[in-house]
Amino acid sequence: MRTFHLAGGCFWCLDAVYRVLDGVEDVISGYTGGSLPNPSYEQVCAGTTGHAEAVKVVFDPEIIPADVILDMFFTLHDPRQLNRQGADIGTQYRSAMFYADDEERALFESAIARADATWGGGIVTELSPLGYWYDAEEYHQDFFAKNPGQGYCLAVALPKVNKIRQSYAPYLRSR
C-alpha cells in the first residue's frame, strides 16, 4: 500500500472522487501544512493556521498506479489558482502535495512537470515535506456519500466525480 497526502481545494471533492476508484483502500479528509496542533475545521477555515484541507489517499499501486492517482489530482482542480479553487478562497484551499520521503518527492515533481505541460504552464502547486497530519472531524469523512443532495456537493463535487468517471473509466470501482 502507498499513501499520498494531497490538497486541491475543498477536501470533500477529492474525497468523493478517490473513493470511486478500484484499488483505493481508504480516503481520509484532514489538515496538514500548518503550525497549530489539532486544528478544528473552523480554525482552518479562518485561514490563520497555515493548514490546507487535504486528503490522505491509501491505495494499492498494483491495482491503480501512483501516476494515475497523481494525474487525476491535477485533473480534479486548477493547479494554476493560487490559494483558491473557484469560490473557495484562502491558503486552506491551496494546491499542495505533501511528500513523506525523497522517492515520493520525485514522484510528485514528475507529476507537476506532466501537469505543467498539460495545463500550458503556470502551475502553483506547493511541494512540501509532510509534517503533522490531523484527521478532520467525523462529519467530513465521506461527506459526498453522506450528503448527496447538499448544494456544494451537487454544484462542485458531483461534476468532478462525473468527470473522473468519464476520463478514468478503467480505474472505477466495480459496482
Phi, psi and chi 1 to 4 in degrees:
 res  aa     phi    psi   chi1   chi2   chi3   chi4
   1 MET       -  147.5  -70.5  -64.7  173.1      -
   2 ARG  -122.2  157.4  -70.0 -154.7   73.4  151.3
   3 THR  -135.0  126.8  -57.9      -      -      -
   4 PHE  -115.9  145.8  -71.6  160.8      -      -
   5 HIS  -116.0  112.8  -62.5   80.5      -      -
   6 LEU  -131.4  142.0  -53.0  168.9      -      -
   7 ALA  -128.7  127.2      -      -      -      -
   8 GLY  -152.6   59.0      -      -      -      -
   9 GLY    94.8 -153.0      -      -      -      -
  10 CYS   -61.4  132.0  177.9      -      -      -
  11 PHE   -68.8  -18.2   48.3   30.2      -      -
  12 TRP   -60.2  -37.9  -64.7  -16.0      -      -
  13 CYS   -70.0  -48.6  -66.3      -      -      -
  14 LEU   -61.2  -43.0  -65.5  174.8      -      -
  15 ASP   -57.7  -48.2  175.8  -89.3      -      -
  16 ALA   -59.7  -42.6      -      -      -      -
  17 VAL   -73.2  -48.4  169.1      -      -      -
  18 TYR   -65.1  -25.2  -76.9  118.2      -      -
  19 ARG   -68.8  -19.0  -74.2 -178.0 -176.7  -84.6
  20 VAL   -88.6    2.5  -57.9      -      -      -
  21 LEU   -97.2  135.6  -57.9  174.6      -      -
  22 ASP   -66.6  136.2 -167.0   24.8      -      -
  23 GLY    94.6  -12.8      -      -      -      -
  24 VAL   -86.6  116.2  171.7      -      -      -
  25 GLU   -82.8  -36.2  -72.6  -68.1  -46.2      -
  26 ASP  -158.4  151.0 -159.2    6.3      -      -
  27 VAL  -133.8  126.2 -177.7      -      -      -
  28 ILE  -124.0  123.4  -59.8  167.2      -      -
  29 SER   -79.5  142.4  -66.8      -      -      -
  30 GLY  -169.4 -164.1      -      -      -      -
  31 TYR  -131.0  139.3  -43.9  111.2      -      -
  32 THR  -157.3  165.6 -166.9      -      -      -
  33 GLY    91.3    6.3      -      -      -      -
  34 GLY  -118.8 -169.5      -      -      -      -
  35 SER  -113.3  -18.8   57.7      -      -      -
  36 LEU   -81.9  123.8 -177.0   70.0      -      -
  37 PRO   -67.5  141.4  -13.1   24.3      -      -
  38 ASN    47.8   55.8  -62.2  -54.5      -      -
  39 PRO   -71.0  152.1   31.4  -37.5      -      -
  40 SER   -92.9  164.9   68.6      -      -      -
  41 TYR   -56.8  -44.3  179.4   64.8      -      -
  42 GLU   -61.8  -39.8  -68.9   74.4   21.5      -
  43 GLN   -67.1  -42.8  -70.7  170.5  -42.2      -
  44 VAL   -64.5  -43.6  172.1      -      -      -
  45 CYS   -63.5  -25.8  -76.2      -      -      -
  46 ALA   -68.8  -16.8      -      -      -      -
  47 GLY    77.4   17.4      -      -      -      -
  48 THR  -108.9   -3.7   58.9      -      -      -
  49 THR   -91.8  -18.4   68.2      -      -      -
  50 GLY    85.1   -8.4      -      -      -      -
  51 HIS   -76.3  152.6  -69.3  -72.4      -      -
  52 ALA  -107.8  145.9      -      -      -      -
  53 GLU   -70.2  127.1  -73.0 -168.9   17.4      -
  54 ALA  -143.4  169.8      -      -      -      -
  55 VAL  -125.6  146.5  -69.5      -      -      -
  56 LYS  -102.5  113.4 -178.2 -172.1  -43.8 -175.0
  57 VAL  -105.1  116.6 -177.8      -      -      -
  58 VAL  -105.0  121.2 -179.1      -      -      -
  59 PHE  -144.3  161.7   65.3   98.6      -      -
  60 ASP  -100.2  108.6 -177.2  -17.2      -      -
  61 PRO   -67.3  -10.6   21.6  -28.6      -      -
  62 GLU   -76.5  -21.8  -63.8  -65.9  -40.8      -
  63 ILE  -101.2  -44.1  -61.9  172.2      -      -
  64 ILE  -132.0  116.4 -173.8  164.4      -      -
  65 PRO   -63.2  149.6  -20.2   31.3      -      -
  66 ALA   -56.4  -39.7      -      -      -      -
  67 ASP   -63.1  -32.4  -76.2  -10.1      -      -
  68 VAL   -68.7  -44.0  171.6      -      -      -
  69 ILE   -57.2  -43.8  -64.6  -73.1      -      -
  70 LEU   -74.6  -41.4  -63.3  174.5      -      -
  71 ASP   -65.1  -35.8  -68.6  -15.1      -      -
  72 MET   -63.4  -39.9 -168.7  175.0  -64.1      -
  73 PHE   -53.3  -44.0  169.7   69.3      -      -
  74 PHE   -78.4  -10.2  -73.8  105.2      -      -
  75 THR   -85.1  -27.8  -58.9      -      -      -
  76 LEU   -79.7  -20.9  -65.8  172.4      -      -
  77 HIS  -145.0  168.9   75.2  -68.0      -      -
  78 ASP   -95.1  102.1 -174.5  -17.7      -      -
  79 PRO   -74.6    6.6   30.8  -36.1      -      -
  80 ARG   -97.0   -6.0  -59.6  166.8  -58.2  172.4
  81 GLN   -91.4  120.7  -67.9 -173.4   -9.2      -
  82 LEU   -84.0  122.6 -176.7   63.0      -      -
  83 ASN    55.3   41.1  -62.3  -31.9      -      -
  84 ARG  -172.3  162.9   71.6  176.8  -61.7  156.8
  85 GLN  -144.9  108.7  -78.1  -59.3  -61.0      -
  86 GLY    59.4 -125.1      -      -      -      -
  87 ALA   -81.2   -9.7      -      -      -      -
  88 ASP   -84.3  110.8  -66.3  -29.9      -      -
  89 ILE  -120.2  134.9  -60.1  169.9      -      -
  90 GLY   138.2  161.5      -      -      -      -
  91 THR   -62.9  -22.4   56.8      -      -      -
  92 GLN   -67.9  -14.5   67.4  -88.8   27.8      -
  93 TYR  -107.8   17.0  -59.2  113.8      -      -
  94 ARG   -67.6  159.3   68.2 -171.4  178.6  -90.7
  95 SER   -85.6  121.2  175.8      -      -      -
  96 ALA  -153.9  149.8      -      -      -      -
  97 MET  -127.5  127.5  -54.3  169.7   88.7      -
  98 PHE  -112.1  111.7  -60.2   92.5      -      -
  99 TYR   -95.5  145.9   58.5   89.8      -      -
 100 ALA   -93.3  -22.2      -      -      -      -
 101 ASP  -158.1  177.9   56.0   33.0      -      -
 102 ASP   -64.2  -36.6  -71.0  -20.1      -      -
 103 GLU   -62.8  -44.1  177.8 -170.3   -2.6      -
 104 GLU   -66.1  -40.1 -151.7  165.9   88.0      -
 105 ARG   -57.9  -44.7 -179.8 -173.1  176.0  116.2
 106 ALA   -63.1  -41.9      -      -      -      -
 107 LEU   -60.0  -44.0  -78.3  171.9      -      -
 108 PHE   -66.6  -40.9  -70.2  178.0      -      -
 109 GLU   -61.5  -41.5  -73.3  172.1  -18.9      -
 110 SER   -64.3  -40.1  -66.5      -      -      -
 111 ALA   -65.3  -39.6      -      -      -      -
 112 ILE   -63.4  -40.5  -70.5  170.4      -      -
 113 ALA   -64.1  -42.4      -      -      -      -
 114 ARG   -63.3  -42.7  -71.8 -168.2  -53.5  -84.5
 115 ALA   -64.8  -38.9      -      -      -      -
 116 ASP   -60.4  -40.5 -165.5   58.3      -      -
 117 ALA   -67.8  -41.6      -      -      -      -
 118 THR   -65.7  -43.7  -60.4      -      -      -
 119 TRP   -85.7   -4.5  -76.5   93.6      -      -
 120 GLY    75.9   28.5      -      -      -      -
 121 GLY    93.0  176.9      -      -      -      -
 122 GLY    82.0   16.0      -      -      -      -
 123 ILE   -67.5  130.9  -58.2  -65.2      -      -
 124 VAL  -115.4   13.4  -64.0      -      -      -
 125 THR   -58.0  126.0  -57.9      -      -      -
 126 GLU   -77.8  137.6  170.4 -172.1  -43.7      -
 127 LEU  -117.7  113.1 -175.1   60.3      -      -
 128 SER  -137.0  151.7  -62.9      -      -      -
 129 PRO   -65.0  144.7    8.1   -9.3      -      -
 130 LEU   -72.0  122.1  177.0   63.8      -      -
 131 GLY   -98.4 -135.1      -      -      -      -
 132 TYR   -76.0  141.4  -69.4  102.7      -      -
 133 TRP  -112.2  135.6  171.4  -92.7      -      -
 134 TYR  -126.4  120.9  -56.1   97.6      -      -
 135 ASP   -62.3  139.4  -70.3   -4.0      -      -
 136 ALA   -71.5  166.6      -      -      -      -
 137 GLU   -57.4  152.5  -64.8   80.8   -6.0      -
 138 GLU   -54.7  -37.8 -178.6   54.9   36.4      -
 139 TYR   -66.8  -13.5   71.0   92.7      -      -
 140 HIS   -85.7  -18.2  -69.9  -63.8      -      -
 141 GLN   -74.5  127.4  -52.4  -55.0  -32.8      -
 142 ASP    54.5   40.1 -157.1    9.8      -      -
 143 PHE   -57.4  -44.2 -170.6   87.2      -      -
 144 PHE   -59.7  -46.1  178.7   74.2      -      -
 145 ALA   -66.2  -34.4      -      -      -      -
 146 LYS   -80.0  -20.0  -65.7  175.1 -175.2  173.1
 147 ASN  -136.3   53.9  -58.0  -82.2      -      -
 148 PRO   -63.5  -23.2   24.5  -33.8      -      -
 149 GLY   -94.1    0.0      -      -      -      -
 150 GLN   -65.9  141.0 -161.8  -97.0    3.9      -
 151 GLY   -54.0  -47.5      -      -      -      -
 152 TYR   -63.6  -40.1 -170.9   91.4      -      -
 153 CYS   -62.5  -43.6  -70.8      -      -      -
 154 LEU   -68.2  -42.1  -69.8  171.8      -      -
 155 ALA   -82.3  -32.9      -      -      -      -
 156 VAL  -116.6  -51.2 -177.7      -      -      -
 157 ALA   -71.7  -46.5      -      -      -      -
 158 LEU   -57.4  -45.5 -178.1   58.8      -      -
 159 PRO   -59.7  -33.5  -25.6   34.9      -      -
 160 LYS   -70.5  -41.2  -69.0 -178.0 -178.0 -158.1
 161 VAL   -61.2  -44.9  170.4      -      -      -
 162 ASN   -64.5  -38.0  -72.3  -23.0      -      -
 163 LYS   -61.7  -43.7 -179.0  178.8 -175.7  178.4
 164 ILE   -68.8  -39.6  -67.6  -54.0      -      -
 165 ARG   -58.4  -35.5  -76.2 -176.8  174.4  144.4
 166 GLN   -79.5  -46.4 -169.5  172.4   40.5      -
 167 SER   -80.6  -24.7  -59.3      -      -      -
 168 TYR  -125.6   35.9  -71.3   88.2      -      -
 169 ALA   -51.0  -39.6      -      -      -      -
 170 PRO   -62.3  -17.0  -21.1   31.0      -      -
 171 TYR  -102.7    3.9  -62.5  101.8      -      -
 172 LEU   -71.5  144.8  -65.5  177.6      -      -
 173 ARG   -65.3  138.7 -165.1  177.1  -62.3  -81.3
 174 SER   -67.6  142.0  -59.8      -      -      -
 175 ARG   -88.0      -  -64.0 -176.9 -169.5 -137.1
